Amino acid sequence: DGECISISDNGSLVLINTPLLLPDDQVVVHFSSSEIFNDGFKVLAQVVRKNFTKQRLNTKSALQYAVRFLQVQSDGVKQIRKLF
């Protein structure tokens, strides 16, 4: 559960509703169909950086994570490239 803040060919800045991920963790991120993406697609990503906050965290707290794409579905690659 979260949202994409920015995206490029190589990775993304995502807001994910958990403070529990750590750098080097691998996650599957699903980009839903929207005004930007015609069809949903999934990527396998590695957490590169975790942006900390001064507010008190709990298991539902959302944090920004910079992720690097390791694998992107072929349809996803086409849709991301259309943005540029």
C-alpha positions in Angstrom: 0.0 0.0 0.0 1.6 3.3 -1.1 2.2 5.6 -4.0 4.8 6.6 -6.5 6.4 10.0 -6.1 8.8 9.9 -9.1 9.9 7.2 -11.6 12.7 6.7 -14.1 14.1 3.8 -16.2 16.2 2.6 -13.3 14.2 3.2 -10.2 11.6 5.2 -8.3 10.9 7.2 -5.1 7.9 5.5 -3.5 5.9 6.2 -0.4 5.2 2.8 1.3 2.9 2.4 4.3 5.5 0.6 6.5 8.6 1.7 8.3 10.0 -1.8 8.4 11.9 -2.0 5.1 15.7 -1.6 5.2 18.4 -0.8 2.6 19.2 -3.9 0.4 15.7 -5.4 1.1 14.1 -6.6 -2.1 10.4 -5.8 -2.7 7.9 -6.4 -5.5 6.2 -3.1 -6.4 2.9 -3.1 -8.3 2.2 0.0 -10.3 -1.6 0.1 -10.8 -3.3 1.2 -14.0 -4.0 5.0 -13.8 -4.0 8.1 -15.9 -0.3 7.7 -16.3 0.0 4.0 -16.9 -2.5 2.3 -19.2 -2.0 -1.1 -17.6 -0.6 -2.2 -14.3 2.8 -3.8 -14.1 5.1 -5.2 -11.4 8.8 -4.6 -10.8 11.3 -6.4 -8.5 13.2 -3.6 -6.7 15.9 -3.2 -4.1 15.7 -0.6 -1.4 18.6 1.8 -1.8 17.7 4.5 0.7 15.1 5.0 3.4 14.1 8.6 4.2 13.7 8.9 7.9 11.2 11.2 9.6 11.1 12.9 13.1 7.5 11.9 13.7 6.7 8.8 15.8 6.5 5.6 13.7 4.2 2.7 14.0 3.5 -0.3 11.7 1.2 1.9 9.5 3.6 4.8 9.2 4.4 5.7 5.6 8.0 6.4 4.6 9.7 7.4 1.4 12.0 4.8 -0.1 14.4 5.1 -3.1 14.3 1.8 -4.9 16.4 0.5 -7.8 14.7 -1.7 -10.3 16.2 -5.2 -10.7 13.5 -6.6 -13.0 10.6 -4.8 -14.8 7.9 -6.5 -16.8 8.3 -5.7 -20.5 5.1 -3.8 -20.7 6.2 -1.7 -17.8 9.4 -0.7 -19.5 7.4 0.5 -22.5 5.1 2.5 -20.3 7.9 4.1 -18.3 9.7 5.1 -21.4 6.6 6.8 -22.8 6.8 9.3 -19.9 10.1 10.7 -21.2 
